Amino acid sequence: MYHIYNQGNDKQKIFFSRENYLYFLKKIKLHILPHADILAWCLMPNHFHLMVFVHTLEISVDNQTKMNIILGKVQNMNDSIGLILRSYTRAINKQENKSGSLFKTHTKAECIAQIKGITPSFCITRYETETAKRITEAEYPQTCFSYIHSNPVKAKLVQKPEDWEFSSFRDYCGMRNGKLINRERASALGIQLE
């Protein structure tokens, strides 16, 4: 299990319209689902979070689906994340008449299945974040799941997580029947809305 996240270069905005959020979600579906089950996601105006369970590190790439990028016959998860960010950056730069990097150079991918020796920097108490509280390895996936969904509330974009359109919270609470998340995998791992 991994928590994958990145933000706009210099904390700049990365989503400028509802269509931008939807386009990024299409990219996630196309490039992440062949590798992993998505357990949680949240897109914020200047950053994004994904919680994934990786089941396939490398996939075969058909020459007709490479989208103008030659990666060889095998594409790994890192390649797929890079494709998402590069192609999204090109689209936004064209839309906003800009150039240069949209995202920070390094996308973070923290393994959340094994946290030995790590004190997570966050935990959630009713939509608010406390820092540096010690939690067990078994609690960490649930804590990350809750943290991802509480981001819009913490940022004061909405009052309740279900009010934010661009997160998987609505899928889990039954307000939407999104196809991006794997509810069965989350349930099997003991991860749920609290």
Secondary structure per residue as TSV (DSSP state, phi and psi in degrees):
chain	resnum	aa	ss	phi	psi
A	1	M	-	360.0	137.9
A	2	Y	E	-133.7	145.2
A	3	H	E	-104.1	112.6
A	4	I	E	-108.6	130.8
A	5	Y	E	-154.5	155.3
A	6	N	E	-157.5	163.7
A	7	Q	E	-137.5	169.3
A	8	G	B	-61.3	143.0
A	9	N	G	-55.5	132.1
A	10	D	G	55.6	30.2
A	11	K	G	60.2	24.2
A	12	Q	-	-70.6	159.9
A	13	K	-	-63.6	141.0
A	14	I	-	-117.7	-17.2
A	15	F	-	-119.3	124.6
A	16	F	-	-111.2	-14.1
A	17	S	S	-155.4	166.3
A	18	R	H	-58.3	-38.4
A	19	E	H	-62.0	-34.1
A	20	N	H	-63.3	-44.9
A	21	Y	H	-59.7	-46.2
A	22	L	H	-64.4	-39.3
A	23	Y	H	-63.1	-43.5
A	24	F	H	-63.3	-39.6
A	25	L	H	-63.7	-38.0
A	26	K	H	-62.1	-40.2
A	27	K	H	-63.4	-42.0
A	28	I	H	-61.1	-46.7
A	29	K	H	-58.8	-45.8
A	30	L	H	-66.9	-40.9
A	31	H	H	-104.8	-21.4
A	32	I	H	-97.7	-40.6
A	33	L	T	-58.0	-31.0
A	34	P	T	-64.3	-21.8
A	35	H	T	-100.6	-31.9
A	36	A	E	-150.6	155.6
A	37	D	E	-88.3	132.8
A	38	I	E	-89.7	123.6
A	39	L	E	-95.4	-33.4
A	40	A	E	-158.2	152.4
A	41	W	E	-152.7	154.2
A	42	C	E	-155.3	127.2
A	43	L	E	-107.8	124.1
A	44	M	E	-111.8	164.0
A	45	P	T	-53.7	-33.5
A	46	N	T	-124.4	10.8
A	47	H	E	-162.4	173.2
A	48	F	E	-141.6	157.2
A	49	H	E	-132.6	138.7
A	50	L	E	-131.5	138.0
A	51	M	E	-116.6	117.6
A	52	V	E	-128.4	154.1
A	53	F	E	-113.4	107.4
A	54	V	E	-78.2	128.2
A	55	H	-	-116.4	-18.5
A	56	T	-	-142.3	113.7
A	57	L	S	-73.8	-37.6
A	58	E	E	-126.6	143.5
A	59	I	E	-126.3	152.7
A	60	S	E	-75.1	140.9
A	61	V	-	-114.0	122.4
A	62	D	-	-75.3	135.0
A	63	N	G	-54.9	-26.5
A	64	Q	G	-83.7	-8.7
A	65	T	G	-111.1	12.8
A	66	K	S	-77.9	-12.1
A	67	M	T	54.6	53.0
A	68	N	T	68.4	10.6
A	69	I	-	-122.6	124.4
A	70	I	-	-92.6	113.6
A	71	L	-	-114.9	1.6
A	72	G	-	93.2	-164.9
A	73	K	S	-88.0	-12.1
A	74	V	E	-126.5	138.8
A	75	Q	E	-123.2	127.2
A	76	N	E	-96.8	175.1
A	77	M	H	-59.5	-40.3
A	78	N	H	-61.0	-41.7
A	79	D	H	-59.3	-42.7
A	80	S	H	-64.3	-42.5
A	81	I	H	-63.7	-43.2
A	82	G	H	-59.3	-41.8
A	83	L	H	-60.1	-44.0
A	84	I	H	-58.3	-51.7
A	85	L	H	-67.1	-42.0
A	86	R	H	-66.4	-46.7
A	87	S	H	-69.3	-36.4
A	88	Y	H	-66.5	-42.1
A	89	T	H	-59.8	-44.3
A	90	R	H	-59.1	-44.2
A	91	A	H	-65.0	-43.2
A	92	I	H	-69.5	-41.2
A	93	N	H	-59.9	-40.0
A	94	K	H	-66.6	-45.7
A	95	Q	H	-61.1	-43.1
A	96	E	H	-94.7	2.5
A	97	N	T	55.4	50.0
A	98	K	-	-123.0	178.5
A	99	S	-	-144.9	167.9
A	100	G	S	95.8	-177.4
A	101	S	-	-78.2	138.8
A	102	L	S	-93.1	-37.2
A	103	F	B	-104.4	160.2
A	104	K	-	-59.6	154.2
A	105	T	S	-59.7	-42.7
A	106	H	-	-111.3	121.2
A	107	T	-	-80.7	133.4
A	108	K	E	-87.8	140.0
A	109	A	E	-138.7	97.8
A	110	E	E	-94.0	128.6
A	111	C	E	-72.7	120.7
A	112	I	-	-105.8	5.9
A	113	A	S	-87.6	-21.5
A	114	Q	-	-138.2	109.5
A	115	I	-	-117.5	22.0
A	116	K	T	-51.1	128.0
A	117	G	T	81.8	1.5
A	118	I	-	-112.7	133.4
A	119	T	-	-100.4	109.6
A	120	P	-	-55.8	144.1
A	121	S	S	-86.3	3.5
A	122	F	-	-151.1	155.3
A	123	C	E	-153.0	161.6
A	124	I	E	-112.3	136.1
A	125	T	E	-131.6	105.6
A	126	R	T	44.7	60.0
A	127	Y	T	72.6	12.7
A	128	E	E	-124.5	151.6
A	129	T	E	-100.0	131.8
A	130	E	E	-107.0	146.8
A	131	T	-	-104.4	151.8
A	132	A	S	55.1	35.8
A	133	K	-	-90.8	133.0
A	134	R	-	-73.4	125.1
A	135	I	-	-127.1	162.8
A	136	T	-	-84.0	164.5
A	137	E	T	-58.5	-38.8
A	138	A	T	-67.2	-29.6
A	139	E	T	-82.3	-19.8
A	140	Y	H	-62.1	-44.3
A	141	P	H	-58.7	-42.6
A	142	Q	H	-64.4	-40.0
A	143	T	H	-63.2	-43.7
A	144	C	H	-63.3	-44.2
A	145	F	H	-56.7	-48.1
A	146	S	H	-67.6	-39.0
A	147	Y	H	-60.1	-46.1
A	148	I	H	-59.1	-46.4
A	149	H	H	-72.5	-21.7
A	150	S	H	-87.9	-6.7
A	151	N	H	-52.2	-47.4
A	152	P	H	-64.1	-31.8
A	153	V	H	-72.1	-45.7
A	154	K	H	-58.4	-37.2
A	155	A	T	-82.0	1.2
A	156	K	T	62.2	30.8
A	157	L	S	-83.0	-29.3
A	158	V	-	-145.0	166.5
A	159	Q	S	-83.9	-36.4
A	160	K	S	-131.9	149.0
A	161	P	G	-55.9	-35.0
A	162	E	G	-69.4	-11.4
A	163	D	G	-81.3	-13.2
A	164	W	-	-92.7	119.6
A	165	E	S	-68.0	-31.6
A	166	F	S	-100.4	55.6
A	167	S	B	-151.6	163.7
A	168	S	T	-79.5	-2.9
A	169	F	H	-55.2	-44.7
A	170	R	H	-61.4	-32.7
A	171	D	H	-68.4	-41.6
A	172	Y	H	-71.9	-31.4
A	173	C	T	-92.4	6.7
A	174	G	T	83.7	11.5
A	175	M	S	-82.5	-14.9
A	176	R	-	-153.1	151.5
A	177	N	-	-111.4	59.0
A	178	G	-	-65.2	149.5
A	179	K	S	-101.4	2.3
A	180	L	S	-78.6	-36.9
A	181	I	B	-89.2	157.0
A	182	N	-	-109.9	92.5
A	183	R	H	-61.0	-37.6
A	184	E	H	-64.3	-42.4
A	185	R	H	-64.3	-45.0
A	186	A	H	-59.4	-45.6
A	187	S	H	-62.5	-43.4
A	188	A	H	-61.8	-29.2
A	189	L	T	-88.2	0.5
A	190	G	T	77.4	21.3
A	191	I	-	-100.9	130.9
A	192	Q	-	-155.4	167.4
A	193	L	-	-66.9	141.0
A	194	E	-	-105.6	360.0
